[in-house]
Amino acid sequence: MTKPPHPTDTGKPLKRIHLAAHFPGVNNTTVWSDPEAGSHIEFASFAHFARTAERAKFDFLFLAEGLRLREQHGKIYDLDVVGRPDTFTVLAALAAVTDRLGLTGTINSTFNEPYEVARQFASLDHLSDGRAAWNVVTSWDAFTGENFRRGGFLPQEERYSRAKEFLATAHDLFDSWHGDEIVADPATGTFLRDAKAGSFVHTGQHFDIHGQFDVPRSPQGRPVIFQAGDSEEGREFAASSADAIFSRHARLDAGKAFYADVKSRLAKYGRRHDQLLILPAATFVLGDTDAEAEERAREVRRLQVSGATALRHLEFVWNRDLSSYDPEGPLPDIDPDTGDEHLVRGRAQVREYHDRLAVAREWRELAAAHDWSIRDLVIHTGNRQSFVGSPATVARAIDAFVQTDASDGFILVPHLTPGGLDEFADTVVPLLQEQGVFRTEYEGTTLRDHLGLTHPGHAHDGRRPEPEHAGAEQRVAS
């Protein structure tokens, strides 16, 4: 049995830490060239990763989504992992090889339909006995939209409007069954108590649908809703309607500021602080000693940023072909191309470098001050590992982050597939368990149980589905 939290020296009980595992994939933190790296496609890799997370009593596994292969110079960008299987197919398969681990999928609201997505998540929740979660995102670029019938691209205002209505419609579908309709009484020959179970009518700006939802109410009622945006719209959506945020703020000061800001918005929607979890993505490198871990971290960064990768990254800012430059040499003297045509397509980083000239000036100053080559600069300005040290050092750092209200836990992003989580599970998790801040056994069966979230009303407890939070306005941001 998991021990209750111990009081701190001030009498305040310790917060329980939530941990999740992000499957390494199509991003530049993944080191596919390592001899220990396995397939990013074969199901055995997903199964190994999920079983490790469940063995360590993690809350859930997280799958990102990529709807189009990224391009640079008009060709597929092949320096990172390219391609991934369908999210729902993988999660449904993982439901069969795990028992308690939550299963979170990123599904786009820009190109899908509410009925289709609601049906898939309700089905996944049934197949997993209540472990489904949906990370709601929108698409920001026309490049991805070219793969879809709608063709393209929605302006930001319309994209958020559609996403808001999409999620509200999906909730209507989830709630069209209350959970007490199926009686299956052979004596009377009655299967359904209410022949209108699942009936819905929705008329709105983006969706005009009516019919009957054909998936009975699932164990959780609704999947857990995640949101991954950091914009003003994203923060308001999280405060009004999300159950958890997949945050990018894995630095202590930034984490505290983000945590305080979002949590302060909850009251106006009639919500308590514990009704929204903030879980930053975090990378880690472990070693027997802190010094060994630091050395390993440097090695990992150099594997993540090859010479070719460094040049491609610099092209994000310069928007020019820099393939003739030496990655171990100085930055280009030529200024970035500030035109509207982009060399890179399908990478979110394009949005981060909207003022290319300012970024180039800053990077030149850094390179000159530290005598950095192109590759050195990209290594030092890119994403750093969030936690580096011995297992004891990393466990203390994670605990301090949570106890000081900079997060409610972390979504860990290993750099190796599929065994990148193993060492953390074997060395760091036991230390957190010894401190009484992380579970030693699952205490419930659903993902909502793991996360300490309430269930929307079920028939067996005499409640109908809970209404939306008072005044809630659902917004979704990418």
C-alpha positions as CSV (number, residue, x, y, z in Angstrom):
1,M,0.0,0.0,0.0
2,T,1.3,3.4,-0.9
3,K,2.3,5.5,2.2
4,P,0.4,8.8,2.7
5,P,2.4,12.0,2.0
6,H,4.5,13.1,4.9
7,P,4.2,16.6,6.3
8,T,6.9,19.1,5.5
9,D,8.7,21.0,8.2
10,T,6.1,23.7,7.9
11,G,3.2,21.2,8.4
12,K,2.2,21.4,4.7
13,P,1.7,17.9,3.3
14,L,4.0,16.9,0.4
15,K,2.4,16.8,-3.0
16,R,2.3,13.6,-4.8
17,I,4.3,13.6,-8.1
18,H,2.7,12.6,-11.4
19,L,5.0,11.0,-13.9
20,A,4.3,10.1,-17.6
21,A,6.3,8.8,-20.5
22,H,6.5,10.4,-23.9
23,F,7.3,7.9,-26.6
24,P,10.5,9.1,-28.4
25,G,9.8,9.8,-32.0
26,V,9.8,12.5,-34.6
27,N,11.6,15.2,-32.8
28,N,15.2,16.4,-32.4
29,T,15.6,15.0,-28.9
30,T,15.6,11.4,-30.2
31,V,18.9,9.8,-30.9
32,W,18.2,7.2,-33.6
33,S,21.8,6.8,-34.5
34,D,22.8,5.3,-31.1
35,P,23.7,1.6,-31.3
36,E,21.1,0.9,-28.5
37,A,18.3,2.6,-30.4
38,G,15.5,0.4,-31.7
39,S,12.7,0.7,-34.1
40,H,10.2,3.6,-33.9
41,I,7.7,1.7,-36.0
42,E,7.6,-1.9,-34.7
43,F,5.0,-2.6,-32.1
44,A,7.6,-4.4,-29.9
45,S,9.2,-0.9,-29.2
46,F,5.9,0.6,-28.1
47,A,5.1,-2.5,-26.0
48,H,8.5,-2.4,-24.3
49,F,8.2,1.3,-23.5
50,A,4.7,1.0,-22.2
51,R,5.5,-2.0,-20.0
52,T,8.4,-0.1,-18.5
53,A,6.2,2.9,-17.7
54,E,3.6,0.6,-16.1
55,R,6.2,-1.3,-14.1
56,A,7.4,2.0,-12.7
57,K,3.7,2.9,-11.9
58,F,3.6,5.9,-14.2
59,D,0.3,7.7,-14.7
60,F,0.2,7.4,-18.5
61,L,2.0,7.0,-21.8
62,F,1.9,9.9,-24.3
63,L,1.9,9.8,-28.1
64,A,2.5,12.9,-30.2
65,E,1.2,13.1,-33.7
66,G,2.7,14.1,-37.0
67,L,0.3,14.4,-40.0
68,R,2.8,15.3,-42.6
69,L,6.5,14.6,-43.2
70,R,8.6,17.7,-42.7
71,E,10.6,19.1,-45.6
72,Q,13.7,21.2,-46.1
73,H,15.1,22.2,-49.5
74,G,11.9,20.7,-51.0
75,K,12.9,17.2,-49.7
76,I,11.9,15.1,-46.7
77,Y,13.8,16.2,-43.7
78,D,15.5,12.9,-42.8
79,L,18.0,13.8,-40.1
80,D,15.3,13.1,-37.4
81,V,13.1,10.1,-37.3
82,V,10.7,10.1,-40.2
83,G,7.1,8.8,-39.9
84,R,5.0,7.1,-37.2
85,P,2.1,4.7,-37.1
86,D,-1.5,5.9,-36.5
87,T,-2.1,7.0,-32.9
88,F,-5.4,5.2,-32.3
89,T,-4.1,1.9,-33.7
90,V,-1.1,1.9,-31.4
91,L,-3.0,2.9,-28.3
92,A,-5.6,0.2,-28.9
93,A,-2.9,-2.4,-29.2
94,L,-1.2,-1.1,-26.1
95,A,-4.5,-1.4,-24.2
96,A,-4.2,-5.2,-24.7
97,V,-0.7,-5.5,-23.2
98,T,-1.1,-3.1,-20.2
99,D,-3.5,-3.1,-17.3
100,R,-3.3,0.3,-15.5
101,L,-1.2,2.7,-17.6
102,G,-3.1,5.6,-19.0
103,L,-3.1,6.0,-22.8
104,T,-2.9,9.5,-24.1
105,G,-3.1,10.4,-27.8
106,T,-2.6,13.6,-29.7
107,I,-5.5,14.1,-32.1
108,N,-5.9,17.2,-34.4
109,S,-9.2,19.1,-34.2
110,T,-8.6,21.0,-37.5
111,F,-8.9,18.1,-39.9
112,N,-11.1,15.5,-38.2
113,E,-14.8,15.3,-37.3
114,P,-16.3,15.4,-33.8
115,Y,-18.3,12.2,-34.3
116,E,-15.3,10.3,-35.6
117,V,-12.9,11.3,-32.8
118,A,-15.5,11.0,-30.0
119,R,-16.3,7.4,-31.3
120,Q,-12.6,6.5,-31.3
121,F,-11.9,7.8,-27.8
122,A,-15.0,6.3,-26.3
123,S,-14.0,3.0,-27.9
124,L,-10.5,3.3,-26.6
125,D,-11.8,4.1,-23.1
126,H,-13.9,0.9,-23.3
127,L,-11.0,-1.3,-24.6
128,S,-8.7,0.0,-21.9
129,D,-11.2,-0.1,-19.0
130,G,-11.1,3.7,-18.5
131,R,-7.5,4.7,-19.4
132,A,-8.0,7.0,-22.4
133,A,-6.9,10.7,-22.7
134,W,-7.0,13.1,-25.6
135,N,-4.4,15.8,-26.2
136,V,-6.4,18.4,-28.2
137,V,-4.4,20.3,-30.8
138,T,-5.0,22.4,-33.9
139,S,-2.9,22.8,-37.0
140,W,-1.2,26.1,-37.7
141,D,0.1,25.6,-41.2
142,A,-1.3,25.1,-44.7
143,F,1.4,22.6,-45.5
144,T,-0.1,20.0,-43.2
145,G,-3.6,20.8,-44.5
146,E,-2.6,19.8,-48.1
147,N,-3.0,16.2,-47.0
148,F,-6.7,16.7,-46.2
149,R,-9.9,17.3,-48.2
150,R,-10.4,20.7,-46.6
151,G,-7.1,21.7,-48.1
152,G,-5.5,23.7,-46.1
153,F,-5.5,26.0,-43.6
154,L,-7.8,28.0,-41.4
155,P,-7.0,31.5,-40.2
156,Q,-6.1,31.5,-36.5
157,E,-9.4,33.0,-35.4
158,E,-11.4,30.4,-37.3
159,R,-9.1,27.6,-36.3
160,Y,-9.8,28.4,-32.6
161,S,-13.5,28.9,-33.2
162,R,-13.7,25.5,-34.9
163,A,-11.6,23.8,-32.2
164,K,-13.8,25.2,-29.5
165,E,-17.0,24.0,-31.2
166,F,-15.3,20.6,-32.0
167,L,-14.6,19.9,-28.3
168,A,-18.0,21.0,-27.1
169,T,-19.6,18.8,-29.7
170,A,-17.5,15.8,-28.7
171,H,-18.5,16.4,-25.1
172,D,-22.2,16.4,-26.2
173,L,-21.6,13.0,-27.9
174,F,-19.8,11.5,-24.8
175,D,-22.7,12.7,-22.6
176,S,-25.5,11.5,-24.9
177,W,-25.3,8.2,-23.0
178,H,-25.8,8.3,-19.2
179,G,-24.6,4.8,-18.4
180,D,-27.9,3.3,-17.2
181,E,-29.6,2.6,-20.6
182,I,-28.5,-1.0,-21.1
183,V,-30.6,-3.4,-19.0
184,A,-30.3,-6.6,-21.1
185,D,-33.3,-8.2,-19.4
186,P,-34.1,-11.6,-21.0
187,A,-37.3,-11.8,-19.0
188,T,-38.9,-8.8,-20.7
189,G,-36.8,-9.0,-23.9
190,T,-35.6,-5.5,-23.2
191,F,-32.0,-4.5,-24.1
192,L,-32.2,-0.7,-23.8
193,R,-34.1,1.2,-21.2
194,D,-34.2,4.2,-23.4
195,A,-34.6,3.8,-27.2
196,K,-33.3,7.3,-27.7
197,A,-30.0,6.7,-26.0
198,G,-27.2,8.4,-27.8
199,S,-29.5,10.9,-29.6
200,F,-27.9,14.3,-30.3
201,V,-28.6,17.4,-32.3
202,H,-25.9,20.0,-32.9
203,T,-26.2,23.1,-35.1
204,G,-23.3,25.5,-35.1
205,Q,-21.0,27.6,-37.2
206,H,-18.7,24.6,-38.1
207,F,-20.8,21.5,-37.5
208,D,-24.5,20.8,-38.3
209,I,-25.0,17.1,-37.2
210,H,-27.8,15.1,-35.7
211,G,-28.3,11.4,-35.1
212,Q,-27.4,8.8,-32.5
213,F,-24.0,8.2,-31.0
214,D,-23.4,4.5,-31.1
215,V,-20.8,3.9,-28.3
216,P,-22.4,3.5,-24.9
217,R,-21.0,5.6,-22.0
218,S,-17.4,4.6,-21.3
219,P,-15.8,3.9,-17.9
220,Q,-14.5,7.5,-17.5
221,G,-17.5,9.1,-19.1
222,R,-15.2,11.3,-21.1
223,P,-11.5,10.9,-21.8
224,V,-9.1,13.0,-19.8
225,I,-8.5,16.2,-21.8
226,F,-5.0,17.6,-22.3
227,Q,-4.0,20.8,-23.9
228,A,-0.5,21.7,-25.1
229,G,-0.6,25.4,-26.0
230,D,1.1,28.3,-24.3
231,S,-0.7,31.2,-25.9
232,E,-3.3,33.4,-24.1
233,E,-6.0,31.3,-25.8
234,G,-4.3,28.1,-24.7
235,R,-4.0,29.2,-21.1
236,E,-7.7,30.2,-21.0
237,F,-8.7,26.9,-22.5
238,A,-6.8,25.0,-20.0
239,A,-8.2,27.0,-17.1
240,S,-11.8,26.6,-18.4
241,S,-12.0,23.1,-19.7
242,A,-8.8,21.0,-19.7
243,D,-7.8,18.4,-17.1
244,A,-4.1,18.7,-17.7
245,I,-1.5,20.8,-19.6
246,F,1.4,19.4,-21.5
247,S,3.7,22.4,-20.7
248,R,7.1,23.3,-22.1
249,H,8.2,25.1,-18.9
250,A,10.7,22.7,-17.4
251,R,13.0,25.4,-15.9
252,L,12.2,26.3,-12.3
253,D,11.6,30.0,-12.6
254,A,9.6,29.7,-15.8
255,G,7.7,26.8,-14.4
256,K,6.7,28.7,-11.3
257,A,5.5,31.7,-13.3
258,F,3.5,29.5,-15.7
259,Y,2.0,27.5,-12.9
260,A,0.9,30.5,-10.9
261,D,-0.5,32.2,-14.0
262,V,-2.7,29.3,-15.1
263,K,-3.8,28.2,-11.7
264,S,-4.8,31.8,-10.9
265,R,-7.3,31.7,-13.8
266,L,-9.2,28.7,-12.4
267,A,-11.4,30.5,-9.9
268,K,-13.4,32.5,-12.5
269,Y,-14.5,29.2,-14.0
270,G,-15.6,27.8,-10.7
271,R,-12.7,25.4,-10.5
272,R,-10.2,24.4,-7.8
273,H,-6.5,24.2,-8.1
274,D,-6.5,20.4,-8.0
275,Q,-8.8,20.2,-11.0
276,L,-6.0,21.1,-13.5
277,L,-2.6,19.4,-13.6
278,I,0.4,21.1,-15.1
279,L,3.0,18.6,-16.5
280,P,6.0,19.9,-18.3
281,A,7.9,17.8,-20.8
282,A,11.3,17.0,-19.4
283,T,14.4,15.2,-20.6
284,F,17.0,13.6,-18.4
285,V,20.4,12.0,-18.4
286,L,21.6,9.8,-15.5
287,G,25.0,8.6,-14.3
288,D,26.5,7.0,-11.3
289,T,27.8,10.4,-10.3
290,D,26.8,13.9,-11.2
291,A,30.1,14.3,-13.1
292,E,29.5,11.2,-15.1
293,A,25.9,12.3,-15.9
294,E,27.2,15.7,-17.1
295,E,29.7,14.0,-19.4
296,R,27.0,11.7,-20.7
297,A,24.7,14.7,-21.3
298,R,27.4,16.4,-23.4
299,E,27.7,13.2,-25.5
300,V,24.0,13.0,-26.0
301,R,23.8,16.6,-27.2
302,R,26.5,16.0,-29.7
303,L,24.6,12.9,-31.0
304,Q,21.4,15.0,-31.2
305,V,23.2,17.8,-33.1
306,S,25.3,16.4,-35.8
307,G,27.1,18.7,-38.2
308,A,24.4,18.3,-40.8
309,T,21.7,18.9,-38.1
310,A,23.4,22.1,-37.0
311,L,23.4,23.5,-40.5
312,R,19.8,22.6,-41.0
313,H,18.9,24.2,-37.7
314,L,20.7,27.4,-38.7
315,E,18.7,27.4,-42.0
316,F,15.5,27.7,-39.9
317,V,16.7,31.2,-39.0
318,W,18.7,32.2,-42.1
319,N,16.1,30.8,-44.5
320,R,18.9,30.2,-46.9
321,D,20.7,27.2,-48.2
322,L,23.8,26.9,-45.9
323,S,24.9,23.4,-47.0
324,S,28.2,24.7,-48.3
325,Y,29.2,26.0,-44.8
326,D,31.4,24.1,-42.4
327,P,29.4,23.3,-39.2
328,E,32.7,23.5,-37.2
329,G,33.3,27.0,-38.7
330,P,31.9,30.4,-37.9
331,L,28.4,31.7,-38.6
332,P,27.6,33.1,-42.0
333,D,28.4,36.8,-42.7
334,I,25.3,37.0,-44.9
335,D,22.1,38.1,-43.3
336,P,18.9,35.9,-43.2
337,D,16.4,36.0,-46.0
338,T,13.3,37.8,-44.5
339,G,11.0,37.0,-47.5
340,D,7.8,35.1,-47.2
341,E,9.0,32.0,-48.9
342,H,10.3,29.4,-46.3
343,L,13.0,26.9,-46.9
344,V,11.6,24.8,-44.1
345,R,8.1,23.4,-44.2
346,G,6.2,21.6,-41.4
347,R,8.4,22.7,-38.5
348,A,6.9,24.6,-35.6
349,Q,10.3,26.4,-35.1
350,V,9.6,28.5,-38.1
351,R,7.1,30.5,-36.0
352,E,9.6,31.0,-33.2
353,Y,12.0,32.9,-35.5
354,H,9.7,35.5,-36.8
355,D,12.3,38.2,-36.4
356,R,15.1,36.5,-38.2
357,L,17.5,39.5,-38.2
358,A,17.2,39.9,-34.4
359,V,17.9,36.2,-33.8
360,A,20.9,36.3,-36.1
361,R,22.4,39.3,-34.3
362,E,21.9,37.6,-31.0
363,W,23.5,34.4,-32.2
364,R,26.5,36.2,-33.7
365,E,27.1,37.9,-30.4
366,L,26.9,34.7,-28.5
367,A,29.2,32.9,-30.9
368,A,31.7,35.7,-30.8
369,A,31.7,35.9,-27.0
370,H,32.3,32.2,-26.6
371,D,34.2,31.4,-29.7
372,W,31.6,29.0,-30.8
373,S,31.3,27.3,-34.2
374,I,27.9,26.8,-35.9
375,R,27.6,23.4,-34.3
376,D,28.6,24.7,-30.8
377,L,26.0,27.4,-31.0
378,V,23.2,25.1,-31.9
379,I,24.2,22.7,-29.2
380,H,24.2,25.5,-26.6
381,T,21.1,27.4,-27.7
382,G,19.0,24.3,-28.4
383,N,16.9,22.3,-25.9
384,R,19.0,21.3,-22.9
385,Q,18.4,18.3,-20.8
386,S,16.0,19.2,-18.0
387,F,17.5,16.9,-15.3
388,V,21.1,15.8,-15.3
389,G,22.8,13.9,-12.4
390,S,22.9,10.8,-10.3
391,P,19.6,9.2,-9.5
392,A,19.6,10.8,-6.1
393,T,20.3,14.3,-7.6
394,V,17.6,13.9,-10.2
395,A,15.0,12.6,-7.7
396,R,15.7,15.6,-5.4
397,A,15.4,18.1,-8.3
398,I,12.1,16.6,-9.5
399,D,10.7,16.6,-6.0
400,A,11.8,20.2,-5.4
401,F,10.2,21.3,-8.6
402,V,6.8,19.9,-7.6
403,Q,6.9,20.8,-4.0
404,T,7.6,24.5,-4.8
405,D,4.6,24.7,-7.2
406,A,6.5,24.8,-10.5
407,S,4.6,21.8,-11.7
408,D,2.5,18.8,-10.6
409,G,4.9,16.3,-12.2
410,F,6.5,15.7,-15.5
411,I,6.1,14.0,-18.9
412,L,9.5,12.4,-19.4
413,V,11.0,12.4,-22.9
414,P,13.8,9.8,-23.2
415,H,16.3,10.1,-26.0
416,L,16.4,6.4,-26.8
417,T,13.7,4.0,-28.2
418,P,12.6,1.8,-26.6
419,G,14.9,1.4,-23.6
420,G,15.4,5.0,-22.8
421,L,13.1,4.9,-19.8
422,D,14.5,1.7,-18.2
423,E,17.3,3.3,-16.1
424,F,15.0,6.0,-14.7
425,A,12.4,3.4,-13.8
426,D,15.0,1.3,-12.0
427,T,16.9,4.0,-10.2
428,V,15.0,7.3,-9.8
429,V,11.5,6.0,-9.2
430,P,12.4,3.9,-6.1
431,L,14.0,6.9,-4.5
432,L,10.8,9.0,-5.1
433,Q,8.8,6.1,-3.6
434,E,11.1,6.0,-0.5
435,Q,10.4,9.7,0.0
436,G,6.6,9.0,-0.1
437,V,6.0,11.3,-3.0
438,F,5.3,8.7,-5.7
439,R,3.0,5.7,-5.6
440,T,4.3,2.2,-5.0
441,E,1.1,0.6,-6.4
442,Y,-1.8,1.9,-8.5
443,E,-4.7,2.8,-6.2
444,G,-7.4,2.9,-8.9
445,T,-8.2,1.5,-12.3
446,T,-8.8,4.5,-14.5
447,L,-6.6,7.4,-15.6
448,R,-8.8,9.8,-13.8
449,D,-8.1,7.8,-10.6
450,H,-4.3,8.0,-11.2
451,L,-4.5,11.8,-11.8
452,G,-6.8,12.5,-8.9
453,L,-9.5,13.8,-11.2
454,T,-13.3,13.4,-10.6
455,H,-15.4,11.3,-13.0
456,P,-18.3,12.9,-14.9
457,G,-21.5,11.6,-13.4
458,H,-22.5,8.0,-13.9
459,A,-25.9,6.3,-13.4
460,H,-24.6,4.0,-10.7
461,D,-23.9,6.8,-8.3
462,G,-27.2,8.6,-9.0
463,R,-25.6,11.5,-10.9
464,R,-26.1,12.7,-14.4
465,P,-23.1,14.1,-16.3
466,E,-21.7,17.2,-14.7
467,P,-22.4,20.4,-16.6
468,E,-19.5,22.4,-17.9
469,H,-17.8,24.7,-15.4
470,A,-19.8,27.9,-14.9
471,G,-19.0,30.4,-17.5
472,A,-16.6,28.0,-19.2
473,E,-15.6,29.0,-22.7
474,Q,-13.7,26.1,-24.4
475,R,-10.7,27.2,-26.4
476,V,-8.0,25.1,-27.9
477,A,-4.5,26.2,-28.8
478,S,-1.6,24.5,-30.3
